[in-house]
Amino acid sequence: MQEVLTYMMNTFGYLGVCFLIAIENIFPPIPSEVILTFGGFMTTYTRLTVPGVIVFSTIGSLIGALILYRVGLELNRERLGRVMESRMFQRLGFEKSDVEKTIAAFDKHGKKAVLFGRCIPIIRSLVSVPAGMAEMKLSVFLFYTTIGSTVWNILLVSLGAALGASWEKILFYLDRYSGAVRLLLLLGSGTVLVRMFRRRKNR
């Protein structure tokens, strides 16, 4: 992994950082935590600078987020509603009204979800899809995505630069953070499934 990051950043510089983060946002082969902290470390012995890595990693985040936002636009509430009306989803206890309720909630709290979601592993990529589905105004989406991504990038790049050759130490704590997020997502998904099956049983 480190060899790939070193090659990309040494060969393509800031464009390499931008590319890696954009790909990570769409399909995370290498978590942003690793790319950003390693990028910070690279500023300690290459021509890369902390501000430069932050700027281009933020650009990469926006590119990836825009692609997923577009996916959300294509998977709009009408199309998703038709999918939810299919026999398979009805058997699982889903209803078309669930789509409207979910999107309505995102309409109400979407700005906060995009802003804070960009600082949470896993969610930071996925949050762009419901933003597109809810047809959040593009300028608003970009504004909050930029702020959230910049905060996340500043934190991790700065930590990588501060730790230098010991940059990997921060990954231990970030793994725990990511693990806690995964556990919460698992518990949340389990709760939703239990409620759906109970509701179906009551019907």
Secondary structure, DSSP 4 states (H G I P E B T S, - for coil): -HHHHHHHHHHHTHHHHHHHHHHHHHS-SS-HHHHHHHHHHHTTTSS--HHHHHHHHHHHHHHHHHHHHHHHHHS-HHHHHHHHTSHHHHHTT--HHHHHHHHHHHHHHHHHHHHHHTTSTTHHHHTHHHHHHTT--HHHHHHHHHHHHHHHHHHHHHHHHHHGGGTTHHHHHHHHHHHHHHHHHHHHHHHHHHHHHHHHHH-
